[in-house]
Amino acid sequence: MRVLTGIQPSGALHIGNYFGAIKQMIDLQEKDGVALKNNTLDAAINFLSLGIDHTKVTFWAQSDVKEVLELYWILSGYTPMGLLERAHSYKDKVAKGIAANHSLFSYPVLMAADILLYDSEVIPVGKDQIQHVEITRDIAIKFNNDFGEIFKVPEFKVDENVATVPGLDGAKMSKSYGNTIDIFCTEKELKKATSRIVTDSTPMEEPKDFSTCNVFALAKLFLENDEVEALKARYQKGGEGYGHFKAYLNGLIWDYFAPAREKRAYYVDHKDEVFAILDEGASKARKIASEKMCIIRDLAGIYR
């Protein structure tokens, strides 16, 4: 079974990226080419630091496989406008002030090309990306109806325990909303971020509702079942303020990612190794993509 996922190189990785689903996406708003290159390399370093093992998976940068853009264009001819107009992610981003443009509007088609080019069967996503996989399925079925079983029709996979990771304000954690906690921030930056998490005004001595608390929702991501129950008991007992729980969360985050910070320091000092890993992955990915595109070009009537 072939499983595919990716990451948006929009800056520092945050906890929503890590626990939700590693999703591939380019930064549609990034205008600075130098910054985009740096962010792409930084994202690769971060993923290797967090545990991606290039000896077990194919790990590459999307831009190193140009066939994806060719398939993106071909699939655009099999994508009804209404399908894209119904995309929740596009409407949500525009509503929050992100500039509407073609790349943002047609991003689900690029995502479809990335998935279908490699005959991917299972796509790990966050809850907000389910619709994009459904759009991919629709495009694949429409293409297959014309040409036969060319594309595998993928299924999405969501971890229901972390389907949506809340940000500092309780909304979905997203770089676009400015409500993230960066994985590789400094201790001072982490403390500042956790102190900004929105909570209610329940007095310190009173019991607190863990089920509606953003601090609890984040903390439980790092805890085993018995630890979650112990934290619930602390909420229900009262006598502790939200500042205590924020400090507890701060410690959880800092300790959890300590090994990754050590590995990241190594890769930052050995970028040549990162480029070699990406080159190796791109070579493997291009072989699969090239073979698939030979079939698709012939079907689409592309000369050569």
N, C-alpha and C positions, 0 to 999 in steps of 0.2 A: 504494500500500500504506500503510495507517495503522498506525503503531507507537505504543504507549502505555507509559509508565512513570511512576513517582512517587517520593515520598520520605516517610519517617516523620519528623515534626517532633519528635523526642525530645531535641533538644539539639544540641550542636556536631557537625558532620559529621566523620566519621573516614574513614580510608583504606579500610576495608572497604566503606563506602557507595560511595566513588568508584570503586574498581577492580572491585568485585563486580558490582553492577547497581543502578542507581538505582530503588529499589522504593517504591511508594506504600504508606503505612501510617500510621495515626494512632497516637499514643502511648496505648495502651490502659490504661496505669497512671497517666497524668497526671490528677491531681485538681484542680490549680490552674488555673483558666481563664485568669488573667492570664499565667501562665507558658506555657501552651499557645499563646496568641496571640503572645507574644514569640518562642517557638520556631518557630512557623510563619513569621513574618516573617523570622527569622534564617535559616531553611532556604531561603527564597526568595532572600535576599541572597547566601547561599553558592552556590547554583546559578548565579545570574547571574554571580557572580565567577569561577566555574569554567568558564564558557564557554557557558552556555545563551543562545541568541540568540532573543529573543521575536519577531523579524521572520521567523524561519524555522520556528518551532514554536509550538504553542499551549501557553502556560504559565499555569497557574492553580492556585488552592488548592481542594482537594476540597470543602471546606465551602461554597464559593461556588456550588456546583451541587447544589441540594437534591434534584433528581430521583434522585440516586444512592441516597439513603436510601429513597425510595419503591420503587425497583427492588430494593434489598436486601431489603425486606420481602416483595415478591412472590416473589422467587427463593427465599426461605426455605421457601416451600411446595413447592418442587421440589428440596429438598435433603434426602436421607435422613440421619437421625442417624448411621448407621454410617459415612457418608462423612466426616463431621466428626470422629467419634471416632477415625478412623484417621490424622488429621492429625499428622504428626511434629512440626511446629513447636509445636503446642499442648502435646503431651505433654512435649516437651523443656523448654519454658518452665516448666510446672508442676513438673516434676522439679527444676528449678533454683531453686524457691522463689517464682516469680511467682504471685500470687494468681489462682486460677481464677475466671473470671466469664463471663457470657454473651458480652460483647463480644469477649473473647479467644477463646472457643470458636467463635463464629460469624464471626470475622474473614474466613475464606476466602470466605464468602458476600458480604461487603462488597467484597472484592477482585474477586469475580466480577462484581458489579454495576458496579464501576468499569471493568472491562474490556469487558463486553458492551454497556454503554450507548452506547459510542462506536464500535461495530462494529470494534473493534481486531483486527488480524490477527496481529501479531507482538508478543510481550511479552518484552523483555529482562529476565532475572532472574538472580540468583545460584543456585547449586546447591541451596541450602536452600529456594528458592521454587518449584522445579519442580513439586512436588506440588500447590501451590496453583493453578497454571495447569491442571494435570490435573483438579483438582476443578472449576475453571471450565468446562472442556470437558465434563465429565460433566453439570453443571447445564444448560449450553447445549443439549446433545443431548437431555436429558430434556424441556426446554421445547419444543424444536423438534419432538420426536416428537408432542407434543400439538397444536401450532399451525402447523407448517410451518417453513420455513427463515427464521425471524425473526432469530436471532442468528448471527453469524459464529462459527465454532468456531476459537478462536485457537491458535497454535503458540507454544511458548516458545523463546527464543534465549539460549543460554549461551555466554559466552566461556570455553572450556575452560582457557585459560591462567591465568585468574583466577577460576575457578568458586567457589573458597573462599579467602578471604584470612585468613591466620592472625593471631590476636591476640597480645598480649604473652606469654600462657601457652601458645601453640601451638594452642589451640582456635579455632573460628571467631571472627573479630573481631566483637564485638557490644557495644553499649552495655549491654545487659542483663547481660553477664558482667563488665563493668568491666575489659576488656582491650584498650581501643582506643587509637589514636594519633590525636588530633584534628588535622585539617588546619590550622585557624587558631589553634593554640595559640602561646604565646610561645616564644622560643628556649630559655629555661630549662625550660619545661614539656616541650618536645620532647626535650631532653636527658635529663630525668628519666624520661620514658616509654620512650625507647629503651634506657636503662640497665637497665630492668626486664624486658627481653625474656629469656625463659627459654632458657638454653643448657646444654650438658653440661659435664663437668669435664675435657675434654681439655686437657692442659698446653699452654702457649703454643708451645713448640718443636715439638710434634707436628703432623702433617697432620690436617686436620679434614674431617668428612663434610658437605659442603655440602648434600647431598640431604635431610638430616634437620635442618638448621639453620633455626630460625625467622627469624634475621636475614637469611640468604641468601634465604629465600622472600619476604621483604618487599622486599629490595633489588632483586631481579631485575624487580620490577614497574616500576621506574623506568629500566631499562637496555635498550640495544640489544643485539642478539645477540652482537656482538664484545665488548661490555663484560661481558656475562654470562660469556662464556668466560674473560675475563681475571680475573674475580672467582673463578671456579672454580679457576683455576690458583693463586691466592693461598691458597685454602683447602688445596689439595693439597700445596703447597710446605711449609707449616708456618712457624714463626718469628713468627707473629702471633697474638695472643690475641683472644678474642671482643670485648674492649673496643675493639680497633682496628676490627673490622668494625661494631660498633655506632656508633662515631664516623663511619665512612664512610656508613652508612645515614642517620645524623642529617643529614649534609651533603646527601645526595641529596634527602631529603624537604624540607629547608628551601629549597634552590635550586629544586626543581621547582615548588613552590607560591608562589614569590615574586611572579610576575605576578598571581596570583589574590588575594594579600594586598593588593596595590596597588588592584585593582579593588574589593575588598571595602570598603576604607577609603572609597572614593568613594560606594558605595551606602549605607553606614552614615550618611553625611552628607547623603544625598539620598533619604531613605525615601519621599518623595512620588513619586519616579520609580518605585520598586518597587511601590507601591500602584497606580499607573497601569498598569503592565505587567500586574499580576495582574488588574485590572479588565478590561482589554482581553482577556486570555486567557479569563476567566470568561464574558464575553459571547459569545465564539466557542463555548466548550464548551457553554454553556446552550442555544444554538441547536440544536446537534446532539442534545443530551440531550432537549430538549423535543419535537423531532420524533419521536424514537424512543419516548418515553414515550406519546405520543398513540396509537401503534400498539399498544403493550403494554397500556395501560389498556383499550382497546377489547376486546382479546383476553381479558384477565383479568376483564372484566365490571365494571370500576370505573365508577360512574355518570358522573362527570365530574371 
